[in-house]
Each structure stands twice: as C-alpha cells, then as structure tokens.
Amino acid sequence: NAGDAREARIAQAYEVLEQGVEILGGTAIEDRLQEGVPQAMGYLREAGIKVWMVTGDKLSTAKQVAISSGLFAGHGGRQ
C-alpha cells in the first residue's frame, strides 16, 4: 500500500542522512499537570472512587506522573 511505501522511503532517507552525525546537545520537555489535578485526585480518593491510570509512557515516567498527581496515596494532592 502507499503508506508502507512512503514509510520505506522515509526509512531509506534516514539511513542516508544520519551517517556521521554528531550530537552537539539535547533537550527535554516536561509536561506539567494541569492546575488542580493533585487536589482532584485527593477528592476522588476521599469519595471512595477508584482511579486507574492508563498510559503508554515508560514505567518510570508513569510512576512519576502517579506520584505528582497524587494517585499514589501519601504523595501530593489532598491527604
């Protein structure tokens, strides 16, 4: 199909362009939680509502989000 052919051409271009590349720097972006998320998670916990987090992030990232959002009891949010 056309999508597969396009992906193959892109992969070939990467192989040609990425030869001899030297990385000079790097950067990262932190996605911050929206205001009030930890408090809202605390309210849900106090109301006895179970909250599940579904994510495609790496386990370490998911753990940090769960802690900062207050999903893990005793970490952030309302106690």
PyMOL commands that set and color helices and strands:
alter all, ss='L'
color gray80, all
select helices_A, chain A and resi 2-17+37-46+59-69
alter helices_A, ss='H'
color red, helices_A
deselect
rebuild
show_as cartoon
